[in-house]
Amino acid sequence: TNGLKYSFLKENQISIDFQYKNPYPRIFKNKTCFDLFVWLKENMVIDTFSDFSYIFYEMISLGYMYKISQSEFIEFVNEQGSYLNTSKLKKPDSNSNRINSFNDGLKFIKPNTSVF
C-alpha cells in the first residue's frame, strides 16, 4: 500500500507542478513572462503584424524572452492560433500610438524580473 500511496502522490504532484511551469522554456524566461505574452495577445493585439512585431522586440529587449529568431517566434505565434502570414517582422516605430498603448499596458503587468 505504501507503494501505491507514493505512486498516487507522485502522479498528482507532477500534474499539479505542471500547471505552474513555463510551457515554453526555450522562448520565455519563466511562466510569468509567458502569461504576459498571453495577456498581450488577448488584450492588445489589433493589427497582427505590427503588434506581434512589437511584442517580439519589446519582450526580448526587456529580458522576458530569450533572443530567438523571428522565424521561430512567427512559428510559435501561428501555433498559438494567431496567424502571421510573414517571414520577417519589422522593428516598430517608437512614436506610434499603438506602441504608447502597449507601453501603458506593460506598466501595470510587468513580470517580476528578480527571478531571472
C-alpha positions in Angstrom: 0.0 0.0 0.0 2.8 2.4 0.6 4.0 1.9 -2.9 0.5 2.8 -4.3 0.2 5.8 -2.0 3.6 7.0 -3.1 2.8 6.5 -6.8 -0.6 8.3 -6.4 1.1 11.3 -4.6 3.9 11.4 -7.1 1.5 11.4 -10.1 -0.7 14.1 -8.6 2.3 16.2 -7.6 3.6 16.1 -11.2 0.2 17.2 -12.6 0.0 20.0 -10.0 3.5 21.2 -10.7 2.9 21.1 -14.4 0.2 23.8 -14.2 2.8 26.2 -12.8 5.7 25.5 -15.1 6.7 27.6 -18.1 5.2 25.8 -21.1 7.8 27.3 -23.5 11.1 27.4 -21.6 13.0 27.8 -24.9 11.2 31.1 -25.6 10.1 32.7 -22.3 12.3 33.2 -19.2 9.6 32.0 -16.9 5.8 31.3 -16.7 5.0 34.9 -15.7 6.7 36.1 -18.9 4.6 33.6 -20.9 1.5 34.8 -19.1 2.4 38.4 -20.1 2.6 37.3 -23.7 -0.8 35.6 -23.4 -2.3 38.8 -21.8 -0.8 41.0 -24.5 -2.1 38.6 -27.3 -5.6 38.5 -25.8 -5.9 42.2 -24.8 -3.7 44.3 -27.0 -3.3 42.7 -30.5 -5.4 44.5 -33.1 -3.0 44.7 -36.1 -1.5 41.2 -36.1 1.7 42.0 -38.0 2.6 45.3 -36.2 1.5 44.2 -32.8 3.4 40.9 -32.8 6.4 42.7 -34.2 6.3 45.0 -31.2 5.7 42.1 -28.7 8.7 40.2 -30.2 11.2 43.1 -30.0 9.9 44.6 -26.7 9.8 41.3 -24.8 13.4 40.5 -25.9 14.6 44.0 -25.0 13.0 43.8 -21.6 14.5 40.4 -21.0 11.2 38.5 -20.8 12.0 36.4 -23.9 15.2 34.7 -25.0 16.8 36.0 -28.2 15.1 33.6 -30.6 14.9 34.0 -34.3 12.0 35.9 -35.9 11.0 32.7 -37.8 10.9 30.7 -34.5 8.7 33.4 -32.9 6.4 33.5 -36.0 6.0 29.7 -35.9 5.2 29.9 -32.2 2.6 32.6 -32.7 1.0 30.6 -35.5 0.9 27.6 -33.2 -1.0 29.8 -30.7 -3.7 30.4 -33.2 -2.8 33.9 -34.3 -1.8 33.6 -37.9 1.1 35.7 -39.1 1.5 35.5 -42.8 5.0 36.7 -43.0 8.6 35.5 -42.8 10.0 38.7 -41.3 8.9 41.1 -38.5 9.7 44.8 -38.6 11.1 47.0 -35.8 8.2 49.1 -34.6 8.2 52.9 -34.8 8.7 54.1 -31.2 6.4 57.1 -31.8 3.4 55.1 -32.8 0.2 55.5 -30.8 -0.1 51.7 -30.7 3.3 51.5 -29.0 2.2 54.0 -26.4 -0.8 51.9 -25.8 1.3 48.8 -25.3 3.7 50.6 -23.0 0.8 51.8 -20.9 -0.4 48.2 -20.5 3.1 47.0 -19.7 3.5 49.5 -16.8 0.8 47.6 -14.9 1.7 44.0 -15.6 5.5 43.7 -16.0 6.7 40.4 -14.6 8.9 40.3 -11.6 12.4 40.4 -13.1 14.1 39.4 -9.9 13.5 35.8 -10.8 15.9 35.9 -13.8 
